[in-house]
């Protein structure tokens, strides 16, 4: 509170005080108890833009009609009545700033005489526009950190940027992304380069204070063609922003190129425009457009700086989403390449499968399955599980699946295959451990390998730390065979050998191979999961595909902690008429006997066109068995999807083809077999070996 007498110009030093008040760098005004202006400084005149002579004797509401004047007078009345100083912010439009609104902070205090009587109110105003804008800018940027990039969806991020800008910065906001970006593909053109094609964008975000402008000029997800000579194309090419405080909608390249768009802009009343490129790692991912129509103040440089900071925040989120989309695409591609595209059991099995990764973000994990066709109409079934999830586990899984396929081509028994696979996993683990900052990726893998023979209806299987299969006989009885568990692969427990078991599976038996993610949970013992699996598999009347879906839906938890793999196979047997076999003596006459037997059998099967070729193959195989083998010789023909010719003997040594020289009289037998067959090979048997060769059957031939 101040004594008004000290301000009297009649005091000896009154002229000095008057000069100080007039020249102070703040706006000062004095009002009497009726709130009429009695004194005003030059600075206040410049703040408000009203000449001094119009102030005297008038109230603020006479000078500035509206809510701002009423609010200021309300504050002054409170100061006159109660006395404490009050601070209030208000807006004014100084003429020196082309009508741009400024924010002022005014302090009001009561003027009193020596007796404490209120004589009036004095206000001191300071232009705090810069501080106010700084606070607003910080608030907007702070809000951007929480509202932009809430997901890894590129289109959603674009919409979040548009929603934040309206109405905090602009009346209208549009976000367009380069057409390839929403599909996870980074733009090929760098900043400062051209692709030679007209720019094409896809609308990702639209926001407006006016509902009708939301369709200007395209709605979300529509394709937007950019005029090649427009400021939009220039921003895409150069990566530099464009500010147009006063938008010219009557002329210009983009107006001429797209008159309908120009007309919509005119109708909307947009009078000021900012075009800000969305940049990330020297690429322009798209454009953000900001316009004003309701707000009369045009965009200025500080508005552009704020817009660029907002877009930079959004660009970081968009780039993260783009990198995520690229990695997810790569991971899914890897998964598709590593897992079989189509599983088929040939003449031996009907099969169906499901794979559900725990890592739903990337869609990949460490589980794998496979169905491998072997010689003699046999089929191998494989299910494995690598510890961990994500792309690293998937890469390790791919290495193991490749190893299993390679070992399966060697026709090894299941227990021998797992022993070789264990060595492979340990070697891979050691190689990974030698690399810096890497851990043994393959340690802890499990696997179940089974081979089914539709001729004998025997299934031979072995497991390495993997859950046992579920077997459902044609009557619906469910069993989990008691078979040696074996140690998980890669743990260095070579002293514990893997063991194979052999089971007879009647035709129509259902075999279920799975990973522990299907039956294990944190809350229940594994026996509970196995019982639930058995109950789900009891629906024997369903097709395998439907049964797969039902089992997954029944057993899978909402958020699985582990990958889930299920492989179902229903056995089929070959009819006796599809197989013919003969015991042959171990003597030269066996060649003639074999040729005659093969010719008769092929004639019965209606395969006379194969007689000459198969006779020649049989002659070579039987001759080798007599020359290098021992004991009885057995010949077998199997007609399934191909024609298989097998010759077995008691010698465990496998044949090795060689390239004979011109003068050699021997050594051309296996070379000739290879030339005449679609494929050939050998496998171990319990009492020796089997050498086999296959022939294609005509498409119209049907196995009887």
Secondary structure, DSSP 8 states (H G I E B T S, - for coil): -EEGGGG-TTSTTHHHHHHHHHHSSSEEEEEETT--EEEE-HHHHHHH---GGGTBT--HHHHSTTHHHHHHHHHHHHHHHH---EEEEEEE--GGGTT--EEEEEEEEEEE-TT--EEEEEEEEEE-HHHHHHHHHHHHHHHHHHHS-SSS-HHHHHHHHHHHHHHHTBSEEEEEEETTGGGT---S-BTT---SS--EEEEEEEEESSGGGGGSS--TT-EEE--TTSHHHHHHHH---EEESS---SSSHHHHH-HHHHHHHHHHT--EEEEEEEEETTEEEEEEEEEESSS-S---HHHHHHHHHHHHHHHHHHHHHHHHHHHHHHHHHHHHHHS-S---BTTTEEEEEEEE-S-TTTT-EEEEEEEEE-GGG-EEEEEEEEEEEHHHHHHHHHHHHHHHHHHHHTT--HHHHHHHHHHHHHHHHHHHHHSTT---SSTTBEEEEEEEETTTTEEEEEEES----EEE-TT--EE---------BTSS-TTS----EEEE--TT-EEEEE-GGGT--SSS-HHHHHHHHHHHTT-TTS-HHHHHHHHHHHH--TT-SS-EEEEEEEE----GGGEEEEEE-SSTHHHHHHHHHHHHHHHHTT-GGGHHHHHHHHHHHHHHHHHH--S-EEEEEEESSEEEEEEEES-----------TT-SS--HHHHHHHHSSEEEEEEETTEEEEEEEEE--TT----
